[in-house]
């Protein structure tokens, strides 16, 4: 965490907002504000604002990038290196490695700088960020010819690459070869280089000054000033409707709602017609649901989106339709085998032939056949578990096919499971980079502000990775599109009982009096089996579903086609199951969180007709919830391991802090 004291930024006062109020901004505006301060303010101002956000949101990857850049600009290389190393222990990108090389060089760690330069230039010989960082290192270490050869490789494919031409010109100046420097500058064209970032314009201005082209340098200075005014005006306009809400102390969720409704996305008549015709052609849908046209149009434009839509709002169509229309394949990261199976089988017959899933249910021959099909480009929609992102043959097959869209379905799992249960979710950023950074679409029905932040952090990219080639820490984040999560057709109720016997009697009565199919959630496999057996004894066609069953697919199929009326399940069942006519959801035991309850209850009434969502609870349930909450806390053993890990990272040799029978003060 930055150690800078939180002070009022002079640039913040420009927007009539305090650092504390800035701390409550949604991610989209927060990052725009951080970008503005980084470009036009001081490093101290950036660090002060980051200190506020660290307290609010913790060490997001984008914060670590910005912190490293700020300390680098202040020439505090020790702190800069510490920040970038912490960042890379979590996730490494080309941009973070490039920054590491620059920091190591400035810190006098020449061997480390050269090692990183070797790695990134060999692995990414056509990536502008990697090549320019490596060329800078080689030139500083007395190998200008090697540096220029690297840059020429990029310029052979992109003759007017601004970053490479600027780096080459500065290498020429360092060798007192002003003619060569002028040749490189001339290739940028007369006047102001088009599409140059602010850091590039500043380098260009300084270059013209060194070449005694003072008139050109003055012109660039005027353009930089103009860009600042435009940037300030755009940010002020974006902040205006929100600052008033923040100053009034309005809840952050309402601030999000004001910024993320689908109505703010402009869809041209041509785009709307394209989406409508594609929906009719591929799915037979004459009308789309609220939010779908805007999200689909944005995806077809190549924009990255985090879509928060209530259950039953038609999330799947938002990636299935573009997936069938885009040139190359669409990868859908999906958390459960049952969900993948349901999604593929729920497609129209023609679309099913263009879709496949890759998971552990396939035998070796079927897996090979599908992998060959992916590599050959026979599939438009490819569903896979997050664990596949670490498998090189899978990534290689996708690269061979080409990828138009990277989808994370049930994206709240990034936050819910990514840190421990399924850490492969945290590999999404690296895997997406290896696949060429295709546009991303994250879909979920459960995303309070903190969860949104984590999802966005794992889908955001530095602008350098996107080819902006600047040295600013600007981040390209998916835009958020959020629909109203209220569903008027669901009737929510909670009933208190003394014990499970009372619950069972009420359950049998409830199911006997309620028409249609439903899901009954219980907190253990054993309870699922027992409840299903008791319901069958009362003439109800009920089956248990949990992770220990060998015939989970059969249970799902029978429920989907109406052979089974009730599924008694753990939380392993239901995520993304698209059965429209579920008339009731009963929780025999309370779920562990409000977000889990919303997900599970939301599986009812997707056809828009009335449905019952009933929660049974007793005093014993509350005791269990408290016990689970306590079990989730860190124990002595976990804290000792954490202490040892931190000490190891700091290079400190010390005994564990908790020794039986000894004082624990440190």
C-alpha positions in Angstrom: 0.0 0.0 0.0 1.4 3.4 -0.8 2.9 5.1 2.2 2.1 8.6 0.9 -0.2 10.6 3.2 -3.6 11.2 1.8 -3.6 14.9 0.8 -6.1 16.9 -1.2 -5.0 16.8 -4.8 -5.0 20.2 -6.5 -6.4 18.5 -9.6 -9.3 17.0 -7.6 -10.4 20.4 -6.6 -10.8 21.2 -10.3 -13.7 18.8 -10.3 -15.1 20.0 -6.9 -14.5 16.5 -5.3 -12.5 15.5 -2.3 -10.2 12.5 -2.1 -12.7 10.7 0.2 -15.6 11.4 -2.2 -13.4 10.2 -5.1 -12.9 7.0 -3.1 -16.6 6.1 -3.5 -16.7 6.4 -7.3 -17.5 3.3 -9.4 -14.6 1.6 -11.2 -15.3 3.2 -14.5 -15.0 6.8 -13.2 -12.4 5.9 -10.6 -10.0 4.7 -13.4 -10.8 7.7 -15.6 -9.9 9.9 -12.6 -6.7 8.0 -11.9 -5.7 8.2 -15.6 -6.2 12.0 -15.5 -4.1 12.4 -12.3 -1.4 10.2 -13.7 -1.2 12.1 -17.0 -1.6 15.7 -15.7 -0.8 15.6 -12.0 2.2 14.7 -9.9 3.3 11.3 -8.7 2.5 12.3 -5.2 -1.0 13.2 -6.2 -1.4 9.7 -7.8 0.0 7.9 -4.8 -2.3 9.9 -2.4 -5.4 9.0 -4.4 -4.2 5.4 -4.7 -3.9 5.3 -0.9 -7.6 6.1 -0.6 -8.5 3.4 -3.1 -6.3 0.8 -1.4 -8.3 1.2 1.8 -11.6 0.9 -0.1 -10.8 -2.0 -2.5 -7.5 -3.7 -1.5 -4.6 -4.4 -3.8 -6.2 -4.7 -7.3 -3.8 -5.5 -10.1 -4.4 -2.1 -11.7 -3.5 -0.3 -8.4 -0.2 -2.2 -8.3 0.6 -1.2 -11.9 -0.2 2.5 -11.1 1.8 2.4 -7.9 4.9 1.0 -9.7 4.6 3.7 -12.4 4.2 6.5 -9.8 7.3 5.5 -7.8 9.2 5.0 -11.1 8.3 8.5 -12.1 9.5 9.7 -8.7 12.8 7.8 -9.1 12.1 5.7 -6.0 13.2 2.5 -7.7 13.2 0.4 -4.6 9.5 1.0 -4.0 8.8 0.8 -7.7 10.4 -2.7 -7.9 8.6 -3.8 -4.8 5.3 -2.9 -6.3 5.9 -4.5 -9.7 7.2 -7.7 -8.1 4.1 -7.9 -5.9 2.0 -7.4 -9.1 3.8 -10.1 -11.0 3.5 -12.7 -8.2 -0.2 -12.6 -8.9 -0.3 -12.2 -12.6 2.3 -11.3 -15.3 1.7 -9.4 -18.5 3.9 -8.1 -21.2 3.4 -4.5 -19.9 4.3 -5.5 -16.3 7.5 -7.2 -17.6 8.4 -4.2 -19.7 8.0 -2.0 -16.7 10.1 -4.3 -14.6 12.9 -4.1 -17.2 12.7 -0.3 -17.2 12.8 -0.1 -13.3 15.6 -2.6 -13.0 17.6 -0.6 -15.6 17.0 2.7 -13.7 17.9 1.0 -10.4 21.3 -0.1 -11.8 20.3 -3.8 -11.8 21.7 -4.3 -15.3 21.8 -8.1 -15.2 18.2 -8.3 -14.2 17.1 -5.7 -16.7 18.9 -7.6 -19.5 17.4 -10.9 -18.5 13.9 -9.5 -18.6 14.7 -7.8 -21.9 15.9 -11.0 -23.4 12.8 -12.9 -22.2 10.2 -10.5 -23.6 12.0 -9.7 -26.9 12.4 -13.3 -27.7 8.9 -14.3 -26.6 7.1 -11.3 -28.2 9.3 -10.1 -31.1 6.5 -8.1 -32.8 4.9 -6.6 -29.6 5.6 -2.9 -29.5 5.7 -2.7 -25.7 8.1 -5.6 -25.3 10.4 -4.6 -28.1 10.6 -0.9 -27.1 11.4 -1.8 -23.5 14.0 -4.3 -24.6 15.5 -1.9 -27.1 15.8 0.8 -24.4 17.7 -1.6 -22.1 20.1 -2.8 -24.9 20.8 0.8 -26.0 21.6 1.8 -22.4 23.8 -1.2 -21.9 25.9 -0.4 -25.0 24.2 -2.5 -27.6 22.5 0.0 -29.8 22.8 -2.1 -33.0 20.9 -4.9 -31.3 18.3 -2.4 -30.1 17.8 -1.0 -33.6 17.5 -4.5 -35.1 14.7 -5.3 -32.7 12.9 -2.1 -33.6 13.3 -2.6 -37.3 11.5 -6.0 -37.0 8.5 -4.1 -35.7 8.8 -1.3 -38.3 9.0 -3.9 -41.1 5.4 -4.9 -40.2 4.2 -1.5 -38.9 6.2 1.2 -40.7 4.7 4.1 -38.8 4.7 2.6 -35.3 5.1 5.8 -33.2 6.7 4.2 -30.1 9.4 2.4 -32.2 10.2 5.4 -34.3 10.6 7.6 -31.2 12.8 5.0 -29.5 14.9 4.7 -32.6 15.3 8.5 -32.8 16.4 8.7 -29.2 19.0 5.9 -29.8 20.3 8.0 -32.7 20.6 11.0 -30.4 22.5 9.0 -27.8 25.0 8.1 -30.5 25.2 11.8 -31.7 23.7 10.7 -35.0 21.4 13.6 -35.5 20.8 12.8 -39.1 19.4 9.3 -38.2 17.3 10.9 -35.5 15.8 13.4 -38.0 15.1 10.5 -40.4 13.1 8.7 -37.7 11.3 11.8 -36.7 10.4 12.6 -40.3 8.8 9.2 -40.7 6.3 10.3 -38.1 5.0 12.9 -40.6 4.8 16.6 -40.7 3.2 18.3 -37.7 1.6 16.3 -34.8 1.8 12.5 -35.0 -1.7 11.1 -35.4 -3.0 8.8 -32.6 0.0 9.5 -30.3 -0.6 9.2 -26.6 0.3 12.0 -24.3 3.5 10.4 -23.1 4.5 9.9 -26.7 3.7 13.6 -27.5 5.9 14.6 -24.6 8.8 12.5 -25.9 8.3 13.9 -29.4 8.3 17.5 -28.1 11.5 16.8 -26.3 13.0 15.2 -29.4 12.2 18.2 -31.5 13.7 20.4 -28.9 17.0 18.4 -28.9 17.0 18.6 -32.8 16.7 22.4 -32.6 13.2 22.3 -34.2 11.8 24.8 -31.7 8.8 25.7 -33.9 7.7 22.1 -34.0 8.4 21.6 -30.3 6.1 24.6 -29.6 3.4 23.2 -31.8 3.5 19.9 -29.9 3.3 21.8 -26.6 0.2 23.6 -27.8 -1.4 20.3 -28.8 -0.6 18.7 -25.4 -2.3 21.7 -23.7 -5.3 21.3 -26.0 -5.5 17.5 -25.2 -5.4 18.4 -21.5 -8.4 20.7 -21.8 -10.3 18.1 -23.8 -9.5 15.4 -21.2 -10.5 17.6 -18.4 -13.8 18.6 -20.1 -14.6 14.9 -20.8 -13.9 13.8 -17.3 -15.8 16.7 -15.8 -18.8 15.8 -18.0 -18.6 12.1 -16.9 -18.3 13.1 -13.2 -21.1 15.7 -13.2 -24.1 13.5 -12.7 -22.4 11.4 -10.1 -20.6 14.0 -8.0 -24.0 15.3 -6.8 -25.1 11.9 -5.7 -21.8 11.2 -4.0 -21.9 14.5 -2.1 -25.4 13.7 -0.9 -24.2 10.4 0.5 -26.3 8.3 -1.9 -25.7 4.6 -1.7 -22.9 3.4 -4.1 -25.3 0.9 -5.7 -27.5 3.8 -6.8 -24.4 5.5 -8.2 -23.7 2.4 -10.2 -27.2 2.3 -11.5 -27.0 5.8 -12.7 -23.9 4.9 -14.8 -24.6 1.5 -16.1 -28.1 1.2 -17.5 -28.3 -0.2 -21.0 -30.1 2.9 -22.3 -26.8 4.8 -22.2 -25.5 2.5 -25.0 -26.3 3.9 -28.4 -27.4 1.4 -31.0 -27.7 2.6 -34.6 -30.7 1.6 -36.8 -28.3 -0.5 -38.9 -26.9 -2.3 -35.8 -30.4 -2.9 -34.4 -31.5 -4.4 -37.7 -28.5 -6.6 -37.9 -29.1 -7.9 -34.3 -32.8 -8.5 -35.0 -32.2 -10.4 -38.3 -29.5 -12.5 -36.6 -31.9 -13.4 -33.7 -34.6 -14.4 -36.2 -32.2 -16.4 -38.4 -30.4 -18.3 -35.7 -33.0 -18.6 -32.9 -36.4 -17.7 -34.4 -36.8 -14.8 -31.9 -38.9 -12.0 -33.3 -38.3 -9.8 -30.2 -35.4 -9.4 -27.8 -35.6 -8.8 -24.0 -34.5 -5.5 -22.4 -30.8 -5.0 -22.5 -30.1 -7.7 -25.0 -29.9 -5.5 -28.1 -27.5 -3.1 -26.5 -25.2 -5.8 -25.1 -25.2 -7.8 -28.4 -24.6 -4.7 -30.5 -21.6 -3.7 -28.3 -20.1 -7.2 -28.5 -20.5 -7.2 -32.3 -18.6 -3.8 -32.3 -15.7 -5.5 -30.5 -16.3 -3.8 -27.2 -15.7 -5.6 -23.8 -18.6 -5.7 -21.5 -19.5 -6.8 -17.9 -23.3 -7.5 -18.1 -25.2 -7.8 -14.9 -28.6 -9.2 -15.7 -31.2 -10.9 -13.5 -31.8 -14.6 -13.8 -34.2 -15.3 -16.6 -33.2 -12.1 -18.5 -31.6 -14.0 -21.3 -27.9 -13.8 -20.6 -26.9 -16.7 -22.8 -28.2 -15.1 -26.0 -25.9 -12.2 -25.4 -22.9 -14.3 -26.3 -24.5 -17.1 -28.3 -25.9 -14.8 -31.0 -22.6 -12.9 -31.5 -20.8 -16.2 -31.3 -22.6 -17.5 -34.3 -22.2 -14.2 -36.2 -18.6 -13.3 -35.5 -15.8 -14.5 -37.9 -13.9 -16.7 -35.5 -14.7 -18.9 -32.5 -16.2 -17.7 -29.2 -14.7 -19.3 -26.0 -17.2 -19.6 -23.1 -15.6 -20.2 -19.7 -18.3 -22.0 -17.7 -18.0 -23.3 -14.1 -20.0 -26.5 -14.2 -20.3 -29.6 -16.4 -24.1 -29.6 -16.1 -24.2 -26.0 -17.2 -22.1 -26.6 -20.4 -24.2 -29.6 -21.3 -27.5 -27.6 -20.8 -26.2 -24.6 -22.8 -25.2 -26.7 -25.9 -28.3 -28.9 -25.9 -30.5 -25.8 -25.5 -29.3 -24.4 -28.8 -31.3 -24.7 -32.0 -30.5 -27.8 -34.0 -28.5 -25.9 -36.6 -26.5 -24.0 -34.0 -25.8 -27.2 -32.0 -23.6 -28.5 -34.9 -21.4 -25.4 -34.4 -21.0 -25.8 -30.6 -19.0 -28.1 -28.4 -17.8 -28.4 -24.9 -14.5 -29.6 -23.4 -14.6 -31.1 -19.9 -13.7 -34.1 -17.8 -16.8 -36.0 -18.9 -15.2 -36.8 -22.3 -13.2 -39.9 -23.0 -9.8 -39.6 -24.7 -11.0 -40.3 -28.2 -13.9 -37.8 -28.0 -11.6 -35.2 -26.4 -9.1 -35.6 -29.3 -11.9 -35.4 -31.9 -13.3 -32.2 -30.4 -9.8 -30.6 -30.0 -9.1 -31.3 -33.7 -12.4 -29.8 -34.6 -11.6 -26.6 -32.6 -8.2 -26.3 -34.3 -9.8 -26.8 -37.7 -12.3 -24.0 -37.0 -15.4 -26.3 -37.2 -16.9 -24.8 -34.0 -18.3 -21.3 -33.4 -19.0 -21.8 -29.7 -16.5 -23.6 -27.5 -17.5 -24.2 -23.8 -14.8 -25.1 -21.3 -14.0 -25.1 -17.6 -11.5 -22.5 -16.3 -9.0 -25.3 -15.6 -8.6 -25.7 -19.4 -6.9 -22.3 -19.6 -3.7 -23.8 -18.2 -3.6 -26.5 -20.8 -1.3 -25.6 -23.7 -2.9 -28.0 -26.3 -6.2 -26.3 -25.6 -4.9 -22.8 -26.0 -2.9 -23.8 -29.1 -6.1 -25.2 -30.7 -7.9 -22.0 -30.0 -5.0 -19.9 -31.4 -5.1 -22.0 -34.6 -8.8 -21.5 -35.0 -8.7 -17.8 -34.1 -10.8 -16.3 -31.3 -13.3 -13.4 -31.8 -14.8 -13.3 -28.3 -13.8 -14.4 -24.8 -16.8 -15.0 -22.5 -16.8 -15.6 -18.7 -20.2 -17.0 -17.9 -21.4 -16.8 -14.2 -18.6 -14.3 -13.8 -19.2 -13.8 -10.0 -17.3 -17.1 -9.7 -14.1 -15.1 -10.3 -14.6 -13.5 -7.0 -16.4 -16.4 -5.2 -14.0 -19.2 -6.2 -10.9 -17.6 -7.7 -8.8 -17.2 -4.6 -9.0 -20.8 -3.3 -11.6 -23.3 -4.6 -10.8 -22.8 -8.3 -7.7 -20.5 -8.6 -7.7 -21.1 -12.4 -10.2 -18.3 -12.6 -7.3 -16.0 -11.8 -5.5 -17.2 -14.9 -8.1 -15.6 -17.2 -6.1 -12.4 -17.8 -2.9 -14.3 -18.8 -4.8 -16.9 -21.0 -6.7 -14.1 -22.7 -3.4 -12.3 -23.5 -2.0 -15.6 -25.0 -5.1 -15.8 -27.2 -4.5 -12.3 -28.6 -6.6 -10.3 -26.2 -9.9 -10.7 -27.9 -12.9 -8.7 -26.6 -14.3 -10.0 -23.4 -17.9 -10.5 -22.2 -18.5 -11.3 -18.6 -22.1 -12.4 -17.6 -23.6 -12.7 -14.1 -26.8 -12.1 -12.1 -24.9 -11.4 -8.9 -22.4 -8.6 -8.8 -22.4 -6.1 -5.9 -19.8 -3.4 -6.2 -16.9 -5.4 -4.6 -17.6 -8.4 -6.9 -17.8 -6.2 -9.9 -14.4 -4.7 -9.0 -12.8 -8.1 -8.8 -14.3 -9.3 -12.1 -13.3 -6.1 -13.9 -9.8 -6.3 -12.4 -9.4 -9.8 -14.0 -10.7 -8.7 -17.3 -9.0 -5.3 -17.6 -5.9 -4.7 -19.7 -3.3 -2.0 -19.6 -3.5 0.3 -22.6 0.0 -0.7 -23.5 -1.2 -4.2 -24.0 -3.8 -2.9 -26.4 -1.2 -1.2 -28.5 -1.4 2.4 -27.3 2.3 2.2 -26.7 2.4 4.9 -24.0 4.1 4.7 -20.7 1.0 5.9 -18.7 -0.7 3.4 -16.5 -4.1 3.8 -18.2 -6.3 0.7 -18.0 -8.8 -0.4 -20.6 -11.7 -1.8 -18.6 -14.9 -3.5 -19.9 -17.9 -1.2 -19.6 -20.6 -2.2 -17.2 -24.2 -2.8 -18.3 -26.5 -3.5 -15.4 -30.2 -4.2 -15.6 -32.7 -3.9 -12.7 -32.5 -7.1 -10.7 -36.1 -6.9 -9.4 -38.4 -9.6 -10.7 -42.0 -8.9 -9.9 -43.2 -12.5 -10.7 -41.3 -14.0 -7.8 -43.0 -14.3 -4.4 -40.4 -14.5 -1.7 -41.3 -15.8 1.7 -39.5 -17.2 4.9 -41.1 -19.5 7.4 -39.8 -20.3 10.8 -39.9 -23.9 12.3 -38.8 -25.5 15.6 -37.0 -28.4 13.9 -36.5 -30.5 10.7 -39.6 -32.6 11.5 -41.8 -29.6 11.3 -40.0 -28.5 8.1 -40.6 -31.9 6.5 -44.3 -31.9 7.2 -44.7 -28.4 5.8 -42.6 -29.3 2.8 -44.8 -32.2 1.8 -47.9 -30.1 2.2 -46.3 -27.2 0.2 -45.3 -29.4 -2.7 -48.7 -31.2 -2.7 -50.5 -27.8 -3.0 -48.1 -26.2 -5.5 -48.3 -27.1 -9.1 -45.4 -27.5 -11.5 -41.8 -28.5 -11.1 -39.3 -27.2 -8.6 -35.9 -27.3 -6.9 -35.4 -28.1 -3.2 -32.0 -27.0 -1.8 -30.5 -28.8 1.2 -27.1 -28.3 2.9 -25.6 -31.8 2.5 -25.6 -34.8 0.1 -27.0 -37.1 2.8 -29.9 -34.7 3.4 -30.6 -34.5 -0.3 -30.9 -38.3 -0.5 -33.1 -38.5 2.5 -35.5 -35.8 1.4 -35.8 -37.2 -2.1 -36.6 -40.6 -0.7 -39.3 -39.1 1.6 -40.9 -37.2 -1.2 -41.0 -40.3 -3.4 -42.8 -42.1 -0.5 -45.5 -39.4 -0.8 -45.9 -40.0 -4.5 -43.7 -37.1 -5.7 -41.3 -37.9 -8.6 -38.2 -36.6 -6.9 -34.5 -37.2 -7.4 -31.4 -36.2 -5.5 -28.5 -34.3 -7.2 -25.1 -33.7 -5.7 -21.4 -33.8 -6.7 -21.1 -37.4 -5.5 -23.6 -38.9 -8.0 -22.4 -40.8 -11.0 -25.6 -40.2 -12.9 -25.8 -36.4 -12.6 -26.4 -35.9 -16.3 -29.3 -38.3 -16.2 -30.9 -36.5 -13.2 -30.6 -33.2 -15.0 -32.0 -34.6 -18.3 -35.1 -36.1 -16.5 -35.8 -32.9 -14.7 -35.4 -30.8 -17.8 -37.8 -33.0 -19.9 -40.4 -33.2 -17.1 -39.9 -36.9 -16.1 -38.9 -35.7 -12.6 -40.9 -33.1 -10.9 -38.6 -32.1 -8.1 -34.8 -32.2 -7.8 -33.4 -32.2 -4.2 -30.0 -30.6 -4.6 -26.9 -29.1 -3.1 -25.7 -25.9 -4.6 -24.0 -28.1 -7.3 -27.2 -27.9 -9.2 -29.0 -25.1 -11.0 -26.3 -22.6 -12.1 -27.4 -21.5 -15.5 -30.0 -24.3 -15.9 -32.5 -22.8 -18.4 -35.7 -24.5 -17.5 -38.3 -21.7 -17.9 -41.3 -23.3 -16.1 -39.8 -23.9 -12.6 -42.7 -22.9 -10.3 -41.1 -23.1 -6.9 -37.7 -23.0 -5.2 -37.6 -24.2 -1.6 -34.6 -23.8 0.7 -34.8 -26.5 3.3 -31.8 -24.8 4.9 -30.7 -21.2 4.5 -27.8 -20.6 2.0 -24.5 -19.2 3.2 -24.9 -15.8 1.7 -27.5 -13.3 0.3 -25.8 -13.5 -3.1 -26.2 -17.3 -3.1 -29.9 -17.0 -2.2 -30.5 -14.5 -5.0 -28.8 -16.9 -7.5 -30.7 -19.9 -6.4 -34.2 -18.3 -5.9 -33.8 -16.6 -9.3 -34.0 -20.0 -11.1 -37.8 -19.9 -10.7 -40.2 -18.3 -13.0 -38.0 -17.6 -16.0 -41.1 -17.7 -18.2 -42.3 -14.6 -16.5 -45.2 -16.4 -14.8 -45.7 -16.3 -11.0 -43.4 -18.6 -8.9 -42.8 -19.2 -5.2 -39.4 -18.9 -3.5 -39.7 -20.1 0.1 -37.0 -20.3 2.8 -37.4 -22.7 5.7 -35.4 -21.9 8.8 -35.0 -22.8 12.5 -32.8 -21.9 15.4 -30.5 -24.7 14.5 -29.9 -23.2 11.1 -28.7 -19.9 12.5 -26.3 -21.9 14.8 -25.0 -23.7 11.7 -24.5 -20.4 9.8 -22.6 -18.9 12.7 -20.5 -22.1 12.9 -19.7 -22.0 9.2 -18.8 -18.3 9.4 -16.4 -19.0 12.2 -14.9 -22.0 10.3 -14.2 -19.6 7.4 -12.1 -17.4 9.6 -8.3 -18.0 9.6 -7.0 -20.3 12.3 -3.7 -20.4 14.0 -2.1 -22.8 11.4 -3.2 -20.6 8.5 -1.9 -17.5 10.1 1.4 -19.1 10.9 1.8 -20.1 7.2 0.8 -16.6 6.1 3.4 -15.1 8.5 6.1 -17.4 7.3 5.2 -16.6 3.6 5.3 -12.9 4.2 8.6 -13.2 6.1 10.1 -15.2 3.3 9.1 -12.6 0.7 10.7 -9.9 2.8 13.8 -12.0 3.2 13.4 -12.0 7.0 14.5 -15.1 9.0 12.2 -15.4 12.0 10.5 -17.9 14.2 6.7 -18.3 13.7 4.8 -15.8 15.9 2.6 -18.4 17.6 4.5 -20.8 19.9 2.7 -22.9 22.4 3.3 -21.5 25.9 5.2 -18.5 24.8 4.1 -14.8 24.6 2.7 -13.8 21.2 3.5 -10.1 21.3 5.8 -9.0 18.5 
